[in-house]
Amino acid sequence: MISVVITTYNRPKKCLELVALIRKETNNIPIIIVDSGDNKFVNTENHPNVKIVISKHKNQPFQRFLGYANVKTDWILYLDDDMEPLDDTFKILENLIHEKGEQFGLFALKFLDKHQNSFLKAQKKSVLKTSKIVAFLRAFSGYPILPEGIYGKNGIRGTQPKHGGQTFYTSGGAFIVKKEYLYKNFNMQLFDLFEKRHGMGEDAILGYTISKQTKLYYYPKQLFWHNDQANSVYTRNDKQFHKIVAFSRLYLNQELARLNNKSIFLARLSYLWFANWRIFGLCVNLVLRPSNVNWNRIKGYITGVFMTFGFRFKSKLENNSYWQNELNQ
């Protein structure tokens, strides 16, 4: 059986709209809403089998952990509060689990953005078009073009398999996972980063951690709309966004090294190589496209890289006991 865990921050109305969409298709699936905001939910009595859990940490990865602790079913569907299921989504998920649930422990699910004018959609790509020379330069600089489904260094990912198939990561917003594979050999220092608003890439590294225990599958047909009409802490402005991107990639690279039993020190060195080349690429974009936006991107990225000099990666999972204790607070 499936439970749905919805994470939110101060958006009770949005959550209940999502609950209503789920209930159009099914009434028997338990729904757990984990809210880290200050608003109280109302009218939940109109939505059967819904549980509200309040998190004192404004921290989405921890909210998902808190949701996990409150789930009693074998499978968990994680949803952001701005997801909208399509017709028959839950029938498809049940069939997917029935047909492939013995072979795969996590299903990465496809969703499309309803709005094409969001901050992330507006991010301009490099002016350099893909070619063999560009592919070589990208690989040399630590930003290679990876095969489908591959999760690589510094949080770099290949596109998900176009026609579906095995993958090694999941994208945020919507994924379904077997509970027994969650939070095994998982580094909860990630929660620290998000507590300070310095984290990014949480879903992909969670998926990669799970891939060490079981296979992951990408389902290529759209099951959800992503209906986000507001900027998050990540997308408040270009400088803030690129600062978090630059800082978080060191953690992602060192955690990848830990999971693969590789050198944490060499992971830091490869990050610095990668980061310097990224700054160089941003400078090229500034020369070719002079603007305050591109200048803010450079400032943000350099700020994030300098922040990493004071970061100590905790490879022994020292912070896990703290966050586990926080479940009971």
C-alpha positions as CSV (number, residue, x, y, z in Angstrom):
1,M,0.0,0.0,0.0
2,I,1.1,3.6,-0.7
3,S,1.1,6.6,1.7
4,V,1.5,10.1,0.4
5,V,3.9,12.6,2.2
6,I,3.4,16.2,1.2
7,T,6.0,18.7,2.4
8,T,5.0,22.4,2.7
9,Y,5.9,25.7,4.2
10,N,3.0,28.0,5.2
11,R,0.8,27.0,2.3
12,P,-2.1,25.1,3.8
13,K,-4.5,26.1,1.1
14,K,-2.2,24.8,-1.6
15,C,-1.8,21.5,0.3
16,L,-5.6,21.0,0.7
17,E,-6.0,21.7,-3.0
18,L,-3.6,18.9,-3.7
19,V,-5.3,16.6,-1.2
20,A,-8.6,17.3,-3.0
21,L,-7.1,16.3,-6.3
22,I,-5.8,13.0,-4.8
23,R,-9.1,12.3,-3.2
24,K,-10.8,12.6,-6.6
25,E,-9.1,9.4,-7.6
26,T,-8.7,7.5,-4.3
27,N,-10.0,7.8,-0.7
28,N,-8.1,5.0,1.0
29,I,-4.5,6.3,0.6
30,P,-3.2,7.8,3.8
31,I,-1.9,11.3,3.4
32,I,0.6,12.9,5.7
33,I,1.2,16.7,5.4
34,V,4.5,17.9,7.0
35,D,4.4,21.6,7.5
36,S,7.3,23.7,8.7
37,G,5.3,27.0,8.7
38,D,3.4,28.9,11.3
39,N,-0.1,28.7,9.8
40,K,-2.7,26.2,11.1
41,F,-4.6,23.9,8.8
42,V,-8.4,24.3,8.6
43,N,-11.1,22.1,7.2
44,T,-9.1,18.9,7.3
45,E,-12.2,17.1,8.5
46,N,-13.4,17.3,4.9
47,H,-10.5,15.2,3.8
48,P,-10.5,11.7,5.2
49,N,-7.4,9.9,6.3
50,V,-5.2,13.0,6.5
51,K,-2.6,13.6,9.2
52,I,-0.9,16.9,9.9
53,V,2.6,16.8,11.3
54,I,4.3,20.1,12.3
55,S,8.1,20.4,11.9
56,K,9.9,22.9,14.0
57,H,12.7,22.9,11.3
58,K,12.1,24.9,8.2
59,N,14.1,22.3,6.3
60,Q,12.5,20.2,3.5
61,P,14.9,17.2,3.7
62,F,14.2,16.9,7.4
63,Q,10.4,17.2,6.7
64,R,10.7,14.2,4.4
65,F,12.5,12.3,7.2
66,L,9.7,13.3,9.6
67,G,7.1,12.1,7.1
68,Y,9.0,8.8,6.7
69,A,8.9,8.3,10.5
70,N,5.0,8.7,10.4
71,V,4.4,6.3,7.5
72,K,3.2,2.8,8.2
73,T,2.9,1.5,4.6
74,D,5.5,-0.2,2.5
75,W,5.7,2.6,-0.2
76,I,5.9,6.4,0.1
77,L,5.0,8.8,-2.6
78,Y,6.8,12.1,-1.8
79,L,5.2,15.2,-3.3
80,D,5.9,18.9,-3.0
81,D,2.8,20.9,-2.3
82,D,2.8,22.4,-5.8
83,M,2.4,19.1,-7.6
84,E,-0.9,18.2,-9.4
85,P,-1.6,14.6,-10.3
86,L,-3.0,13.8,-13.7
87,D,-6.0,11.5,-14.2
88,D,-5.2,7.9,-13.4
89,T,-1.9,8.7,-11.8
90,F,-2.5,6.5,-8.8
91,K,-3.7,3.6,-10.9
92,I,-0.5,3.8,-12.9
93,L,1.6,3.9,-9.7
94,E,-0.2,0.9,-8.3
95,N,0.4,-1.0,-11.6
96,L,4.0,0.1,-11.6
97,I,4.6,-1.2,-8.1
98,H,2.8,-4.4,-9.0
99,E,4.8,-5.0,-12.1
100,K,8.3,-3.7,-11.1
101,G,8.2,-3.3,-7.3
102,E,10.2,-6.5,-6.7
103,Q,13.0,-5.4,-9.0
104,F,13.1,-1.7,-8.3
105,G,12.9,0.1,-4.9
106,L,12.4,3.7,-6.2
107,F,10.6,5.2,-9.1
108,A,11.6,8.6,-10.4
109,L,8.4,10.2,-11.8
110,K,8.1,12.6,-14.7
111,F,6.4,16.0,-14.2
112,L,6.3,19.1,-16.4
113,D,6.2,22.8,-15.5
114,K,2.9,24.6,-16.0
115,H,4.7,27.9,-16.1
116,Q,7.5,28.6,-18.5
117,N,8.4,32.0,-17.1
118,S,9.8,30.9,-13.7
119,F,13.3,31.9,-12.5
120,L,14.8,28.6,-13.3
121,K,13.3,28.5,-16.8
122,A,14.7,32.0,-17.4
123,Q,18.3,30.9,-16.7
124,K,20.3,31.3,-19.9
125,K,22.5,28.5,-21.0
126,S,26.1,28.8,-22.2
127,V,26.5,30.5,-25.5
128,L,28.7,27.6,-26.6
129,K,26.9,25.0,-28.7
130,T,27.5,21.3,-28.1
131,S,30.2,19.8,-30.3
132,K,33.1,17.3,-29.9
133,I,35.4,20.2,-28.9
134,V,32.9,21.5,-26.4
135,A,32.3,18.0,-25.0
136,F,36.0,17.6,-24.5
137,L,36.3,21.0,-22.8
138,R,33.4,20.2,-20.5
139,A,34.9,16.8,-19.5
140,F,38.3,18.5,-19.0
141,S,36.8,21.2,-16.8
142,G,34.8,18.7,-14.6
143,Y,31.4,19.3,-16.2
144,P,31.0,16.4,-18.6
145,I,28.0,15.4,-20.6
146,L,26.9,12.2,-18.8
147,P,25.0,9.3,-20.2
148,E,21.3,9.0,-19.4
149,G,20.5,8.3,-15.8
150,I,24.0,8.7,-14.5
151,Y,24.8,10.7,-11.3
152,G,28.3,12.1,-11.4
153,K,30.7,14.3,-9.5
154,N,29.8,17.7,-8.2
155,G,26.1,17.0,-8.5
156,I,26.3,16.6,-12.4
157,R,23.6,14.4,-13.8
158,G,22.8,12.9,-17.2
159,T,19.3,13.4,-18.5
160,Q,16.8,10.8,-17.4
161,P,16.3,7.9,-19.8
162,K,14.0,9.2,-22.6
163,H,12.1,6.0,-22.9
164,G,12.3,4.9,-19.3
165,G,14.7,2.5,-17.6
166,Q,17.2,2.3,-14.8
167,T,18.6,5.5,-13.3
168,F,20.8,6.4,-10.4
169,Y,19.0,9.5,-9.1
170,T,15.6,11.1,-8.7
171,S,14.5,14.7,-9.3
172,G,12.5,16.6,-6.7
173,G,8.8,17.2,-6.6
174,A,7.5,13.6,-7.1
175,F,9.0,10.2,-6.5
176,I,7.8,6.9,-4.9
177,V,10.1,4.8,-2.8
178,K,9.9,1.6,-0.8
179,K,10.3,2.6,2.9
180,E,12.8,-0.1,3.8
181,Y,15.4,1.5,1.6
182,L,15.2,5.0,3.0
183,Y,17.8,6.6,5.3
184,K,20.2,3.6,5.3
185,N,23.8,4.9,5.3
186,F,22.4,8.3,4.8
187,N,24.4,11.4,5.8
188,M,22.1,13.8,7.7
189,Q,24.6,16.6,7.5
190,L,22.5,17.4,4.5
191,F,19.8,18.6,6.9
192,D,22.4,21.0,8.4
193,L,23.0,22.6,5.0
194,F,19.2,23.2,4.5
195,E,18.8,24.5,8.0
196,K,21.2,27.3,7.1
197,R,19.6,27.7,3.6
198,H,22.8,26.5,1.9
199,G,21.6,23.2,0.5
200,M,20.5,22.0,-2.9
201,G,20.4,18.8,-4.9
202,E,18.8,16.8,-1.9
203,D,16.6,14.5,-4.0
204,A,19.4,13.4,-6.4
205,I,21.8,12.5,-3.6
206,L,19.0,10.7,-1.7
207,G,18.3,8.7,-4.8
208,Y,21.9,7.9,-5.4
209,T,22.2,6.7,-1.8
210,I,19.3,4.4,-2.3
211,S,20.8,3.1,-5.5
212,K,23.5,1.5,-3.4
213,Q,20.8,-0.8,-2.0
214,T,18.3,-1.3,-4.8
215,K,17.7,-0.4,-8.4
216,L,16.0,2.8,-9.4
217,Y,13.6,3.2,-12.4
218,Y,12.6,6.3,-14.3
219,Y,9.0,6.3,-15.5
220,P,8.9,8.4,-18.7
221,K,5.2,9.3,-19.0
222,Q,4.0,12.5,-17.4
223,L,2.1,11.8,-14.1
224,F,2.1,15.3,-12.6
225,W,2.1,19.0,-13.3
226,H,4.5,21.3,-11.4
227,N,2.3,24.3,-10.6
228,D,4.8,26.6,-8.8
229,Q,4.1,30.3,-9.3
230,A,6.4,31.8,-6.7
231,N,10.2,31.9,-6.2
232,S,11.7,29.8,-3.4
233,V,14.7,30.6,-1.1
234,Y,16.8,29.2,-4.0
235,T,15.4,31.5,-6.6
236,R,15.1,34.8,-4.9
237,N,17.7,36.3,-7.2
238,D,20.7,35.3,-9.3
239,K,23.3,36.0,-6.7
240,Q,21.6,34.0,-4.0
241,F,20.9,31.1,-6.4
242,H,24.5,30.8,-7.7
243,K,25.9,31.1,-4.2
244,I,23.9,28.1,-3.0
245,V,24.7,26.2,-6.2
246,A,28.4,26.7,-5.7
247,F,28.4,25.9,-2.0
248,S,26.2,22.8,-2.2
249,R,28.2,21.1,-4.9
250,L,31.2,20.6,-2.6
251,Y,29.0,18.6,-0.2
252,L,27.5,16.6,-3.0
253,N,30.9,15.7,-4.3
254,Q,32.3,14.7,-1.0
255,E,29.1,12.7,-0.2
256,L,29.5,10.9,-3.5
257,A,33.1,10.1,-2.6
258,R,32.0,8.7,0.8
259,L,29.3,6.5,-0.8
260,N,31.8,5.2,-3.2
261,N,34.6,4.7,-0.7
262,K,36.8,7.3,-2.4
263,S,39.0,10.0,-1.0
264,I,37.2,12.9,0.6
265,F,40.3,15.1,0.2
266,L,40.5,14.3,-3.5
267,A,36.8,15.1,-3.8
268,R,37.5,18.6,-2.5
269,L,40.3,19.1,-5.0
270,S,38.1,18.0,-7.9
271,Y,35.4,20.3,-6.7
272,L,37.9,23.3,-6.7
273,W,39.0,22.4,-10.2
274,F,35.3,22.2,-11.3
275,A,34.4,25.5,-9.5
276,N,37.3,27.5,-11.0
277,W,36.2,26.4,-14.5
278,R,32.6,27.3,-13.7
279,I,33.7,30.8,-12.7
280,F,35.7,31.0,-15.9
281,G,32.6,30.0,-17.9
282,L,30.5,32.7,-16.1
283,C,33.2,35.3,-16.9
284,V,33.0,34.3,-20.6
285,N,29.3,34.7,-20.6
286,L,29.7,38.1,-19.0
287,V,32.1,39.2,-21.7
288,L,29.8,38.0,-24.4
289,R,26.6,39.2,-22.7
290,P,27.4,42.1,-20.4
291,S,24.6,42.6,-17.9
292,N,24.0,43.0,-14.2
293,V,22.4,39.6,-14.1
294,N,25.6,37.9,-15.4
295,W,27.7,40.0,-13.0
296,N,25.5,38.9,-10.0
297,R,25.9,35.3,-11.1
298,I,29.7,35.6,-10.9
299,K,29.5,37.3,-7.5
300,G,27.2,34.7,-6.2
301,Y,29.3,31.8,-7.4
302,I,32.5,33.2,-6.0
303,T,30.9,33.9,-2.7
304,G,29.7,30.2,-2.5
305,V,33.1,28.9,-3.4
306,F,34.7,31.0,-0.6
307,M,32.1,29.7,1.8
308,T,33.3,26.2,1.2
309,F,36.7,27.0,2.7
310,G,35.2,26.9,6.2
311,F,33.1,23.8,5.5
312,R,34.0,20.5,7.3
313,F,32.5,17.4,5.8
314,K,31.4,14.9,8.4
315,S,32.1,11.5,6.8
316,K,31.5,9.6,10.0
317,L,27.8,10.6,10.1
318,E,28.4,12.5,13.3
319,N,25.2,14.5,13.1
320,N,22.8,11.6,12.4
321,S,22.1,11.1,16.1
322,Y,21.0,14.7,16.6
323,W,18.5,14.6,13.7
324,Q,17.2,11.2,14.8
325,N,16.5,12.7,18.3
326,E,14.8,15.6,16.6
327,L,12.0,13.3,15.4
328,N,10.8,13.0,19.0
329,Q,10.9,16.7,19.9
